[in-house]
Amino acid sequence: MTRNFLIPSAIAFLVLAFPMRPMAARASSEPNPWLELHSAHFTVITDAGEKRGREVAFRFEQMRAVFGNLLGKERLNQPVPLTILAFKDDKSYYQLAPLDRAEDNQGQPIAAPGFFLPAEDQQFIVLDLAEQEPWRAVAHDFAHMLLNYNYPPAQGWFDEGLAEYFGAIRLDNKQIELGGDPELQPTIKEDLVGNQRDMHPPESLTELLGAQVWISLPDLFTMKHDTWTYHEGTHHTLYYAESWMVMDYLLHEKKLPETGNYFNMVLNQHVPIEDAIQKAYGMSSAQLEQSVKDYFKTQDLLLNAVDAARQRSADQDHPGTGNAEQANIFTSPIAPDDSAITARSLPEDDAHAIYAAVQIRIPDRREAGLKELKALATTPTTGDIKLQTRYQTQSERERKNPNDDPDQLPSNAIGNEIAHRALAYDYIEHNEFDKVLPELGDAASLNRQDMWVRYYLSVFKYRMAEVNHTDIQGLANMMQDLKAVLEWYPEFADAYDLLAQARKEGGSTPSAMQSERAAMMLSPRNEEYVFHLAQIYIAGKKWDAAQALLVRLKESGNPQLAAKAKEQLEEATTQNKYGIPVGASSAQPQLAPQKSPFDVLDEDAAKRAAAEKAEEAEKPAGNAPAKYFEGRLIAVDCSNPPDAVLTVTEGGVILKLRAADYKSLLLIGADQFSCGWKDRKVTVNYRPGGLTDGDLISLEIR
């Protein structure tokens, strides 16, 4: 959903005429500039210094808090880890940025000083810190991301209206500005050598609304605008303009609860749009449309901002708007001191590997990224020599078949660990399964504590079984690995989804449903998770529930998923009618299980887990690893707020678990914590020890 702008010609010339290796090697006497910073919800990788890195982390924490306030939510889901790469050097940025697809700029990097890369495993935001307020370039996409994880499925006008409204955000340490025109650009812009030129910008949203006949509200609300591919066209259209102003009006009039009722009627109860508007808002669609138009006519600040942008060059602190105020000012919901941010030095090879790991996710940059990753993966770094095992070169390793010696982990144990697992991810994505295990083996040998290795091993098993139409191999160890991943990142929706698939294949449909619902609670708009739940229902012979989900998915805006849902529905109907899966024969041969190459990794993981368990047993209770427990919640004691003590029991075991602040406790299956809960089936993730039997990490209401 990256917007296209004209790239300054001088920068384009430099980038295209003088290609160089990203983040070129520095002189040995120079200090390593790379830092890794962690805030409450984000990781920032930067070479711009700690002060600038802290500013980036704080700005995103601010935007996250503002978005939560807009939705009226105290806690937001973040089910996919997000890393922000922030470069002080615009050359490094432009060599990583996707290429512009606009007809006039093909072959040049996008000019926007930031872009967003979505994925199910981890997501990236990339910023050019040479520009002022580069985070504003990704505010629209950032809003979409948070909507996908924290609001039920809605209509396109709502998503785009809210994303455009949020896209105009401006922040400083004390104040937030919202409500401006996100598509307003200056007429005059100054290039790199100080020359001013007429940009001939497209019409802003304010200008579009003032010059055209509006789309009728029922038509706006019924227009299809699926963004599942994360590729949007221009935002300078009446559709975006009117969606933005309707959303501005609803937020100003505090009508989000009514809007939620409207969506419930239209999307769940299938009430006609005209009737739903009348019931939800207490007025007809024509009356609501007129109210929005009347509201727009009162927005003098927007009109003044357009005049200012068309009459003078862009202000360097506020590009695109001049000095004209065009929005509402609010106090920042958080202050810099409210957000704990830690920083550590990041090895330069790790920074190069992360850069290349992002490159391989961008089609135009993939080949360059693979070349860099392979170089990093096969070049010994400081401390690698002692870790080398059997293979000394890449060619030797490629000649070795992992099946030749199933008791030996296939690994050369040299190079950069991040590069190895990034290569493994790319090979999984392109179904090059024979190349995955050597890379994961190397990564595991270099860093046995890296949870990404366990996660990608699980993804590898699932994807290979899916592509080859076989059973998942190493099922028990896969579930063990995924539980470890969820202890590390309890909100990881894709890990819950994979765990559900493993449990389904293992024959435990109730626990599979539990895991899949957890994934859906964390990412309520992910239709793949809905499809997987339908498959679990079929495995559990819950035909009506499966049919209801598949019928809905047949109308998905994702054509591939819609086709899969249609095919699955036909198969389920046949299976329900005849009692056997489609294509099943009456006497299938029972094949002896074959040992796969990745069983070596499974065995190594089991040995590693046993060693870790023995090591942890010798540690004080305060350092104990997190544990899971399924049972029944029989009491909640909130007599000492914000503390809460939960009593959970099962099979004669009684645990008293403490939540230090129940308002911020991670919940699955419920929107808000209740001190009145009792007699509820729950799953708890807790760390043993402390003042009670343990401290709660997360609570799932089942």
N, C-alpha and C positions, 0 to 999 in steps of 0.2 A: 504494500500500500504506500510505496514511496512516491511522492509527487515529483514531477519533472520541472526543472528550472533551466534557464540558459546558463551554462558554465562560462565564467570569464575566459575570454579567448586566450589571454596570456597564460593562465594556469593550464588550460588544455594543451597549449603548445609545449609547455615545459614537460608535462606528464608524458605526452606522446612522443616528443622528440628525444627525450633523455631518459629512457627506461632504466631503472636501477633495481637492485635487490632491495626489498622492503627493509626498512630499519637497518641500514647499512652498518657494518661492523665499526665500532669505535676504536680509537687508539687505546692501547693497553693501559696507558696512564690515566685515562678518563674514568671517572666513577660510573658504575652501572646506573642508568637513569630510571630503570623500571621498578614500579611499585605495584603492589596488589593491596587494595583497600577493601575492607568489608564493613558495610553498614548493616542495619537490621534486616534488610531485604535484598540487598544488591552487592555484587562484587564489581569493583572498578579496577581495570588494568590501565596504567597510564605511564607516559614518560614525561609528563608536564609538571612534575613536582608534587609534593604531598599537599600543599595548600590548594592547588587547582584540583587535585584528585578528590580532596574532601569536599570541595564545592560541588563537583559533579555528583558525588554520592548524596549530598544533602539536597540538591535540587530534585533528584528523582524521589527521594523520601518525601519531599514537600509535595510533588505532583501526586504521588500515591495517596498521601493524606488528604489532599484536596479532592481527589476523585472519590475517596471513601465518603467524604462529607456530602458530595453531590448525590451519591446514592443512598445516603443516610445509613451507612454501615460502619460499625466500629472496627470490624476486622475484615480484611480482604484476603481472598485466596491467592496464593502464588504457586500453582502446582507444577511449574516448570522453572528450573533454575535460570536466572538471568544474569549475564555478564555484560558489562559496559566497557568497551575499548575506547579510550579517549586519547587522541594523538595531538601532540603540540605541533607536529610537522604536517602541513596540509599535503605534502607529496606522499607521505606514507598513507594518509587517508585516501587520496584520489587513486592510488594504485590498488586499493582494496575495494573501493566503491563500485557498485554495479554500473554497467554501461547504460547510457540513456537510450531509450527506445524511440524517442520522438524523431520524426522524419528529418528535422533540421539538425539534429545533434547526434545521429547514430555514430557509434564508435567512440564517443567521448564519455567520460565518467559523469554521473549525475552531479549537478551543481549544489544540491541541497547539502548542508554541512552535517547531516546525520542520516542514518538509515537503520531499519529494523529487520532482523532476520528471524522469522518464526520457525519453530520445529517442535517436535514432541519430546525430544531428549533434553535439549537446552536451547536457550534463545540468546541472541546477541543484539546489542545496540552499539553502533559505531559512530563516534563523534569526531569532528574536526574542531579542535579547541583554538585554532587560529581565527575562527569566526566567533562573533559575539552570540551568546545565548544559543549554542548549537542544539541544546536539548529541545528547543521549540520545534525544530525540524522533525522530531519524532513524536511530538505530543499527540498528534492525531492517531498514529499507530499504537502508541502507548495506551491511549484510551480504549481502542479496540481490544487490545490484549486484556486489559482489566475487565472490560465488559464481558468478554468471552468466559472469564473465570468467575464472575461475580453477579451475573444477571441472567435470568432464564432467557431462552430464545425469544427474540422480538422481531419486529419488522424492520426493513432496511432504513426507512426514514428516521426511526428512533436511533439506530446505531450510528448512522452518518451524521444526524443532527447533533447528537451528544459529542461525537468525536470532533466535529467541526467547532462546536462551542468550546470544548476543552483545548483544541488546537491553537487558540489565540492566547493561551495563558502566558503571563509574564510574572517573574518572581524576583524578589530580593529577600534578604534575610528576615524582613519584618512584614512585608505586604505581598498580597497576591492580586493580580489584575485579571479579571475574566469578563467575557462578554464582547470582546472586540471582534472585528471582521478578520477571520483567519486567512483570507485570500487576497487581502489588500496589499498591493505592491506599488512601489514608487514609480513615477514616470521617468525620473532622472536617476541614473546610477553612475557612480564613479568607479573606473576600472583600476587595475593595479598600478598604473603609471600616472594616475591623477586626472585623467581625462573624463569628462562627463558625457554621457550619451543618452539618447531617448530610448527607453526600453520597450515602448509600446505595450504596456502590460495588458493582459486580458481584464475584462470587467470583474470587479470585486463582487462579493455576494450582495453587498449593500446596493451597488449599482444595478445588478440584475433584478433585485426585488423592486427597485424604484422605476425600472424602465419597461417591465414586461407584465403581461397578464399572468396571474398566478395559476398554478395547477390547482384544480379543485381538490379539497381535502380528501374526499373518498378516493380520487384517482391517485393522489400522493401516497395514501396509506395502502393502496393495493399494488403499487409498482414493485416489481421484482428487482432486488438489488443484492444478489448473493455475493459475499466477499470471502467465501471459504478458501479461495486460492490466494488471498492476500495481494491481489493485483488490481488496483483501481486505476481508472483513467483520470482525466482532468477533473478537478473539483470546481472549476469555474462554470457551473451549470445551474439552471433554475432548480433542478432537483436538490442539489446540495444547499443552495441558498434558502429555499423554502423549508427544508428539513431543519436547517440551522436555526431559522427564526422561530419555527414551531417549538423547537426544543428550548430556546431561550425563553419564550413565553411560558412554557410549562414549568420551567425551573423558577422563573421570577414569581409566578403565581402559586408555587409550591403544590403543583398538581401531579407529582410523580406517583403518589398512592393511587390516584384515579387512573393514571396511565397503566399501572400494574393491573388494575381491575379490567381495564379495556383489553389488554393482551390476554388475560385469562379467559374473557368471554370470546374473543375472536379466535385465538389459537387453540384453546382447549375445549370450549363449549361450542365452537363453530357458529357463533351468533353473527348475523350480517353486520357489516361495518357500520352502517348508518344507525342501526339499533344499539350497537355496542357504544358508539360515541354518545348517544342520547342517555343511555343508562349510566355510563361511567362519569361523564362530565356534566350531566344535567342540562345539556343544550344540544341542538341539532348540529350537524356538520357545518351547515352554512353559518350558524351563529358562532361556532368555534372558529371557523375560518375568518370571519369578520373581526372577532376579538384579537386574533393574531395580527391581522392587518392594522387594526387600530393601535396595537402595541408597537408595531414597527414604526408607525408615523410619529411616535413620541421619542424615538431614539435619535435625538439631535446630535449626540456625540459621534455616532457612526457617520452621519452625513458630513460633519465638520472634519472628521479624520480623512474622508475621501477627498475633500477639497484641499486639505493640507498636503496629502500624498501626491496630488496631481499638480501642485504649484511649486514644490521645492524638492530638493534632493533628499535622499534618505538620511535620517539621523543615524550616526554610527552606533549609538547605544540601543536604538530601537528601529532596526532596519524595516522599511516598508510602511511606516506610519508617520514619519516626521515626528514632531513634538506634540501632536494633538492627542489629548486624552480621549479614548473612545470606549471605555469600559468601566465596570464597577471595581472598586478597590475594597479588599477584605484583609483582615489581619491574618498572617500566616498561621495555620493550625499547629505548626511546630517551629521551634527555634533551633539554631545550630547546636546549642548545648543539649537539646533533647535527644539528639541522635548520636549514639555511641558509634564512633568510626575508628577502626584499627587499621594500621598500615604496616606492611613489611616489605623488605626488598624482594624483588622477583628476579631469579636468575635470567640472564639475557637469552639463553637458549630456550628457556620456557616461554619467554615473551615472543620469540620468533616462532615457536611451535604453535602458540595460541593464534598468532596472526595467520599462519598458514592453515590452521584448523578452521578459521573463518573463511579463508579463500576457497577451500574445497566445497563450501556450501553455496557458493555463488557460481553459476555455470560459466560465466565469462572468465572467472579467475581460477577455476578448478585445476587446470594443468599446471599452472605456476605453483599452486598450493601443494599439489602432490609431489612436485619436484623438490620443493623445500622440505617437506615432511620426510621424504625418503632420505635426503641428505642428513637431516638431523637424527633420523632413526638409525643410521649406519655409521655415524661418526662418534667415536668414543669421546666422552667429556671427562672432566676432572672426577676421579673416583670411580670411573667405569671399569678400568682395567682389572681390578680385583674381582669384579662381578662377571667377567667373561667366562663362558662355560665351553660348550663344544664347538660352536661355529664361529669362525673368525671373520667371515665375509658374508655379504648378502648372497652372492652366487652360490656359496656352499650351502647356505640355509635353504635356498630355493630348490637345490637338487635333492634335498632330503625330504622324504615322504614321512609325515608324522606317524603313519601306520607301521613303519618299519620297526619302531621301538616304542611301544605304547607305554612303557614304564618311565620313559625319559621325557620330561617337559621340553617341547621344541622351543628353544630360546637361544639367542646369542647374547642376551643380557648386556648389550651395549647401547649407546645412543640415548636419546631423550624419551622419557616415559610418556609425556604428553603427545609427542609425535607418533609413538607406537599406537596409542589408543585412538588417536585421530585417524590414522590410516585404517585401523580396524573398523571404525564407524563408517568411513567412506566405502570400504569393501562390502560391508553389510548392506549399505544403501544401494549398491550397484550389483548385489547378488553374486559377488565374487567370493563365495564362501570358502574356497580352498586357501585364500590368503589371510583369512581372519585370525585363525588360531595362533599362527606364529607371532603375529603382532600382539595379541592379548597375552600370550605367554611371555613375551619380552617385557611388556608393561607390568605384568604381575611380578616378574622377577626383580624389576627395578624399584617397584613400590607395592608391596604386598597389602598396604592399607588403603589403596585407592579404590573407593567404592564405584567409580566409573567403570573399572574393569569388570566388576561383578555385574553391573547393570548391562554393559554391552555384551557380556557373555550370555546373559538371559535373552537379550534382544536377538542375538545370533541364533540361539537354539529355536526360538519361536519363529523367526523369519525363515530359517532353513526348512523347518517342518512345514510351514505354510506354502513355500514355493514348491517343495518336493512332494507335498501331499502325504506326509508321513507323520508318525507320532513324534512328540517332543522327546528328545533324548536327554538323559540326566535330569529327570523331572524333580526328584527330591532335592538335589543340590541347587537346582534353579530356584525352587521355593525358598530354600535357606538363604541363597544369595539375595533374593528380592526382599526378604524380611530384614536383612542387614542393611540394604539400601534404604528401606523405609525408616529404619532407626536413625540413619544418617540424615535423611531429608524426608520428614514425616508427611509432607504435602505433595509428594511426587506422584502425580496422577497416573502417568504411564507405567510406573512400577506397580501400582495397584491393578491396573488393567492387565499387565503381564502375569501378575500373581493370580488373577481371576482365571486367565486362560490355562495356567498350569494346574490350578485346582480343579477346573472343569475336566481337563484331560485325566487328572488323577481320580476322577469319579466322585468328587465332593462338590455337588452342585450348590448346596446351601452356603458353604464357605466361599464358593466362586461368586455367587450372587452378592454376598457381603462385600467382597473386594471390588467387584465391578461397580456397585452402588457408591462405594467410597470414591472411586475414580470419577464417577458422574457428578457427585456432590462437589468435587473440587474443580471440575471442568464441565459445567452443565450444558455446554453447547457442542461438545465433541460428539458428533454423530457416529463415529467409529465405536465409541464406547457403548452407545445405544445398540448398535448392531451386534456387538459382542454379548451384551446382556440378552438380546433375543436368541442368540445361539445357546446361551446357558439355559434359558427357558426351554428350548427345544430338547437339550440334553436331559433336563429334569421333567420332560413331558408336560410342561405347562403351555399347552398349545394356544389357548386364547390370549395369554399374556404375550407370547412370542408374535402371534399374528397381529396384535394391535401395534406393536413396535415396528414390524416390518412393513405394514401398510403405510404407516406414517413415513418411513424412510424411502419408500418408493417415490415420494414426491420431493426428495432431497434436491437441493441445488447442485450437489456434487453428483455428476452423471455416473461416475464409476461406482459410487456407493449405492445410488438408486438402482443400478443394474444388479449389483450383488444382492440387494434386498429383495428384488423381484425374483431372482433365481432361488434364493434361500426360502422365500415364501412358497414357491412351487414345490420345492423339495420337502419342506415341512408338512405341507398339505398331503403329499403322497405318503410320507412317513406316518402321519397320524391316521390316514385311511387304511394303510396296509400293515402298519406295525413294524416295518423294517426300514432302515435307511435306504435312500435311493442308491442303486448300483450294488447293494449288498447281495451276496449269493448265500445259498442255504448252507454251504459247507466250505467256509474259507479256511485255507491252510494255516496252521499255527506255526509261524516262523520263530526259530530260536533268536533271542536278542543278540544283536551284533554290537561289539564294542566299538564305539566311535572315537575318533581322535580326541574330541573334547572331553571324553571321560577322564583323560589324563589330568586336565585342568580341574575337573570335578574332584578327583581324588586328592589332588594337591590342595584344593580349597578346603576339603574336609579335614585333612591333616593340619592345615593352617588354623582352622577354626578350633580344633582340639587343643593345639598349642596355645592359642590365644586364651581359651577358656581356662587352661591350667595356669597361665600367667596371671589372668585376672583374679583367680581364686586367691592368689597370694597378696593382692592389693587390698588396702583398706576399703571398707564398705562404701565410702564416699566416691570412690573411683569406679564403682561397679558399672557394667554396661547396662544399657536400657533393656527392658524386658516387655513382653506382651503377656496379657492375661485376659481370657474371655470368661465372663461370669455374669452375675446379676447385681445391679446396683440396688442396695436396700436402704441406703440413707445418705443424706447430704447435710453436713453441719456447716452452716454459714454464720455461726455466732461471732466469729472474729474476722469481719471483712477487712481487706478483700480476700483473705484466706478462705479456703473451703476444704473440708476433709470429707472424702467420699469413702463409704464402706462398700466393698465389693466382695462377693463370696461365690465359690463354686467348688463342689466336691469336698466339702469340709474345710477348705482353705478360706480364711477371712483376711482381707487386706484393708488397711486404712491408708489411703493415699491422699497426699496434700497437693492442692493447687494453690500456688503462691498468690496468684491473682486470677480468679475465675473468669473475670471479664475478658482477659486476653488469652485464655486457654484455647488451644487448637481443638475445634469441634468438628466432627464428621457426623452427618445425619441430623443435625439440628443447627438452627441459625443463632440461638442465644442459650446461654447457660441458665439453668433453673435450679434454685435451691430447694425446690419442692419435688424434684425427681425422686422416685422410689419404685422398686419392683420393675426395673428396666434391664433388658439384656444389653450388655455393653462389652466393648473391647477397649482395654486401656493399654497405653504405652507409657511405661514409668521407669524411673531410675531408683533402684533399691537404696534404702538408707535414709538419713536425715532424721527429722523429729518424729516421723511416722514410719510406716512400713516402706514408704517410698514417696518420691515427688513425681507428680503427673507431668507427662510430656504432651499427650493427646488423649482425647476421649471420643469414642465412636458409639453413638446411640443406635442400637439395632432393632 
